[in-house]
Amino acid sequence: MHGERAPLRTALVLTALIAVLELIGGLYAHSLALIADSAHVFMDVLALGIAVYAGAQALRPANVRQSFGFARMEILAALLNGGLLFAVTAFIVVEAVRRFASPELPRGGIMLAVALVGIVINVGLGVALSRTAGDNLNVRAALLHVASDAVGALAVALAGVLVLTTHLAWIDPLASLFVAAIILFGVLRIVREAADVLLESAPEHAAIPKVGDTLRALDGVAGVHDLHVWTIGAGTHVLSAHVLLPDKKISEASAILRTIETSLRDDFGITHVTIQFECESCDDADRIVCTQVGSVAGRHAR
C-alpha cells in the first residue's frame, strides 16, 4: 500500500499544476476546450486528493467495530470519484452547447503548446501509476483520471492544430464534447465495479459456481452449501461456506481445511476463509462436525 500512495501523491501535485496551466492558457487563448479540460483536471485533483486520503485510511488497523479494517474507504472514494467525473461531463456539455450558439475563435497556438505539456506529464504519470495499480480499484480510478486527462489534452492539441490551419471556431466546442465523451465512457466501469463491491457481489475471477465446483472436487469434500464470496477492499476477497465431510477424525478434517485454504488462495486469491464443517451422514438437525455432534470446526485463514 505504501508503494501505491507515493505515485498517487505525485499525481496529485502534477495534476494540480496541469489544471492551473490549462486554466491560465484557456483564459488567455479564449479556448473553451482548454478551459473545459482544465475543469476536468481540477476535478481530478480533488479526486486524487480523495484517493490519497482513502489510501491512508485503508492502512488503519481493524478495531472492535470495524473488524475488517478500513479497506472499504478506497471503494467509497472510487465511487465518489465517479460521481465527480459525471458532474464534470455535465459541465463540459453545457458549456459546449453554449459555445456552439456563440462561437469564438480561440488562439490555436496557445492551445497546442499547453496541451502538449499536459500530454507529456500525463503520460509519465500513467506509466508510474500502472506499475502499482494491480487490482487496487482506487489506484485504477486514479489511472483512469490520468489517462482521460492525456486523451483530453491530445484532443485539445489536435483542435489547436485545426484551428490554426482552418480558422473554424466550432472546432473548439467540438473538442470539448469529445473530452466529455471520453470521461463518460471511462468512468462507467469504475463505478460499476465499486458498486459491485458495496453490494458484496462475487468478484468476476471467483464466481460462485466456479468456486463451488473447485471445492467439491477436493479430496475428502462431499458437498458444499451456503457458499458466499465477496470483496472487502482492493485485493481482499472473503469466503464463507458450509462443507460436508464423510465421517472422519477431527485431525483429518483439519488437513482438509488446509487443502481448502491453499486451493482458494492459489486459484482465486481468496485469503480470508471461514469454513463450517458438517457431517455428511448426520441428520440435518445434528450436522455440525464429523464424529462430535455439537462442536463447531471453523477458523479464519489470515
Helices and strands as residue ranges (DSSP letters): H 2-29, H 32-58, H 72-101, H 108-133, H 137-166, H 171-198, G 204-206, H 208-216, E 223-233, E 236-245, H 250-268, E 270-279, G 284-286
